[in-house]
């Protein structure tokens, strides 16, 4: 499994938001907006993992509701 850095995740979030802005349908816009939020959550988790020095792969359910 390839673990992405928080910077990479934030770039993906920005791209998802850009695509949401270009979407022609409401459904596509909503999906891309949700994906952007999931990428931002992954960026946060990646930053936390880096700051705590975690090297092992930890499973993450990005579709779970945040606490």
C-alpha positions in Angstrom: 0.0 0.0 0.0 1.4 3.4 -1.0 1.0 5.9 1.8 0.6 9.4 0.6 2.0 12.5 2.3 -0.3 15.2 3.6 0.9 17.5 0.8 -0.1 14.9 -1.8 -3.5 14.5 -0.2 -4.1 18.2 -0.1 -3.2 18.4 -3.8 -5.8 15.7 -4.5 -8.3 17.7 -2.4 -7.7 20.8 -4.4 -8.1 18.9 -7.6 -11.4 17.4 -6.4 -12.6 20.9 -5.5 -11.6 22.2 -8.9 -13.4 19.4 -10.7 -16.5 20.0 -8.5 -16.5 23.5 -9.7 -16.4 22.3 -13.3 -19.1 19.6 -12.9 -22.2 19.9 -14.9 -24.4 17.8 -12.7 -25.3 18.3 -9.1 -24.6 14.7 -8.4 -21.0 14.9 -9.8 -20.4 18.2 -7.9 -21.6 16.5 -4.7 -19.4 13.4 -5.2 -16.3 15.5 -5.9 -17.0 17.7 -2.9 -17.2 14.6 -0.7 -14.0 13.3 -2.2 -12.3 16.6 -1.4 -13.3 16.3 2.2 -12.1 12.7 2.4 -8.7 13.8 0.9 -8.5 16.5 3.5 -9.2 14.0 6.3 -6.4 11.8 4.9 -4.1 14.8 4.8 -4.8 15.4 8.5 -4.2 11.8 9.4 -1.0 11.7 7.3 0.3 14.8 9.2 -0.6 13.3 12.5 1.1 10.0 11.6 4.2 11.9 10.6 4.3 14.0 13.7 3.9 10.9 15.9 6.6 9.0 14.0 4.3 6.2 13.0 6.0 4.0 10.4 3.7 1.1 10.2 0.6 1.0 8.0 -2.5 1.7 10.0 -5.9 0.9 8.3 -8.1 4.0 8.0 -11.7 4.1 7.3 -12.0 7.4 5.5 -15.7 6.9 5.0 -16.4 6.7 8.7 -17.9 9.8 10.3 -15.2 11.9 12.2 -15.5 11.9 16.0 
